């Protein structure tokens, strides 16, 4: 044995012994006989060998019977312990004060909960029965054989109703009443009179007395007469002149362009450079309700025309005293749109009373009336000098109607839109016009040809109730209902310019008019909060925002001959001039 161990020692190397000493951290049990044989080798270098124990200790019968303590960390047991041994306490003796309740198994803090199934319908049935009749089945009793002891609550009521639930017990009186009201049982085809049977007998129906009936007939007749008159007859037209003299010492009216305002107002006068308006210069007040639209006098812009929801149209001075010159009264409902002819001597008005009226700007007289029994939403004169007798109007019945002033007759109808027409804008040297509608589309028409040659409608498009042509005639600014101003090319292909999108204002639900500065450097628009928004045309950046009105700022116009003058109107009934 010693020789064998010596050969094993001589086989080992220094590195092996070092590694063995480093890696073996836990002590290993050796057989005492083997240790005795290794004693003579202690003087030299030795290595510890793990010797397998071929005869492990086995618990004897006495240990099993006495219940030797088991270590809880053991994973293998070499004998069959008793129940008491396996479930003996880990530390200390058994608790002599442990009650049965404490010893009971637990799966929650308050005890042991068992999963049980309860039918939702049965529970709801008993709950409603108890709330209605005052009794219910006792859940703690076996209800296979129902008796008086099976109920809790009003047991006498349960016996009286024979234990019927709320779903089973239907009072006979209700069933009889239902049959009586309905005129019999529906299964009886011959005797069933239907749900209106009780109204066939007029005994229970209240009737007005003779005096009340007479009064009702008078009221009905007045209403019919009034409605008939409103539909057939237009409102009476009249005008009010607010200045002392309609003509000056040379016989010139207020339509004459003033020469004392410091500007030579000609069509060619366009400011070279425009600037942002910052302060309020003037407020025109006179309308009692919200202002719908404003239009500047053609070419000069020295007069301002406004229409309002108070059914009136007013003409204002832009320069000098900025007075209200004349009021035109002739519509019975709110005026929606107005439009000057090229010379400014006449203008058209469109109102919710379904009439379009042609007015003389100087005298205030109503020259003609036009109607097709539909509400006109927008109106535009043909800008060509040789077609000043023609105008088009977008109607609520999806049509664009063309009238001739000389004959007061409809000469053309453009019927392709699928919704009410909101705007009409002339483009391409007035050979074409663009219309937008509630059908969320944009259509381009050749003049006098009732078929659109261009139709633009994308799934992402919204309705565009306000459109303005740029001063250079190249772009269309469209106020979209998704709080954006979209720019379409106004020449040839009418493409959407995706690089020019103006955002940052809230206009959803309102037809806020857009405008350009004369030098094409700015875009202006009102919004639903009554603010005037000004964007830079090149960068589409929102430069400036002014709180202009208390209510919706419905329109914003940049004066064509001024560097920084902007006119706004709102639903607060005011028109303001900004500089």
Steps between C-alpha positions, in 0.01 A plus 500: 500500500787736588674423169185575309451835673869585439460442131190719501690777677791480258250527211367832623662828401544829683240678289249226558544524874471878490186486288356235721565709810342806333192339359410272787350742745267264684648234726458143392444204731765227484485150625698471826696200367603694193613791714706264710678371190570858389671597828853396393480722191439824689865597477483510122249661265169326523156543334161435657294236329120474520428149609151361440324364805385158394310440826298814593322531827146368495241588760428215731156396606529680832567837328199458274273411785619779730460758217844644444487860382531549125697789358257703276780569250546129424393393156545128545389281791655153539213353703125522532420755772168517674241778448590658835867508403437663162263765640679563828583867570834615371601671821387440852231275634141475382283801596271366777260797458444459126128483431322309229423827323868592496593158373245514218641555153490855364531650154404853597531725803160422647499127433454257219288598201354243265391574145123466457275555196189716531263550212470873428143469380387307809661756729342793313165321495498454880630851563225660292239274653610603848500873411155471337309248715716490814593131491767282342629144522731431792840416346615310812219241473467216255221625272445178309165470680362850543300569819420798720837454676677545167427874491634796690329835540123524445421128527122562502528695175703212354228251591235730359683536168598131506866600491481659153795717408477850358543359149224245542238704682307734264192663648186418307383858518798619297453234234130581474576873482756443224251299298239767549733777384622308200153413390515130569750221482732510198455124455131564433525626141134591467453675833837681515449871432865610528689734737289803398172335594433734791518804271222367276257582774514879533334509839832523683655755261494865610359748247521878499186698565332706228676821608839326521447339159416838348815655648712210376361536146585872498859434615546226237364723224734785602801270499416359159443848360822631651705206371345534156575871487856448621566245230336686215565868567850642557568744780447868429818682401604836641819691560630748757761766417711584805695799360354846454581544134512214252691723256778754546524849350619352168211254487713200585352223716677298767597249228755750373854407607627761752812691406591629846600175671867516404491215251461493125253213495537323170478132416877490439585632846622195692726545805853379444536377856227414752532494879319328785205690647538550874241747632132577460423820310122511481181310582191524281189433707144495375403139442293355783595139423798313363660617174500230230727648231687818403605616151721795399402734218659382172829659388523771767382333820383833646159354592413187696181298456383273780207260540370372829270256673278797594377485134668832413778604264712805582749710305790658693782747429850356533678839505436843658218485757424131437126561524212268414384638165189298421292209630318265262194325644316241294553149633277329755774261617875505556712613204771246419704642211552819296692582181586822312506527123823619336410868519352482849181674387290191578523208736319173560383364836407141587290424808331216682159631389587324169534825307789649308465876457679746275556844657614837374795598719449875453125539537425195716219381276431131445522444125407130470410193700594141417391175659465130417344416842834380637741665743796668324828440684733708282470740208754633245489734202686385191815720513521542121401848386282364219318261737403738781137413442560138611552363849514155662371389840575182697175359637396272782361245253850409372472715186687801368243721327589764240268800459478778245427838662334640186233230478500382867501143370718196565721447194712208625518242778814319616364191673780260594568556869367259762456761773418866553739729306702726733738703281553611139836645393593613147846398374703484177410849377135433587466221244445249780367496851563273799225391736512324837217319669388313808576179309871564588598542137644772279373531142630714215258617229533663161275803479159417353577126477295308760745208531799526732828426324696458823387321816719488811390281792736308728399278792695726734339822375255700709239753401647838393238774557726799422732544199711803395704558183851640553584850358725348232226258395716189548368353824171418670497520880233265634388504864466132588279369780793308652650829626734550206533735206577298187657650188398377152656611175255720306655432161471190284509195729361642828736289709521516877822670613602274789782733605258786566276397790409763757409371847463624856146639503162350588234543230311168498134576436548860381548644151781741593612698195872495408695780329850584372709810548538696172870406470425128566718492812227425756182295535229618742199323644259528792410207723231370733662668804467847345872526424673637193776263386783608270736250333812548293436383143849360437558310824131438596600609851233661721649846558237690690171449679269781615186472713270686260143409601308362794335238280590331171719710269327399179693707244831679457586729205839656429455837333634474143676840508624513859819354644356380830126572519277197566122509547329231709138427585348267757186355643508764773359745241817709472730580209854602593790663320854394598832662414 
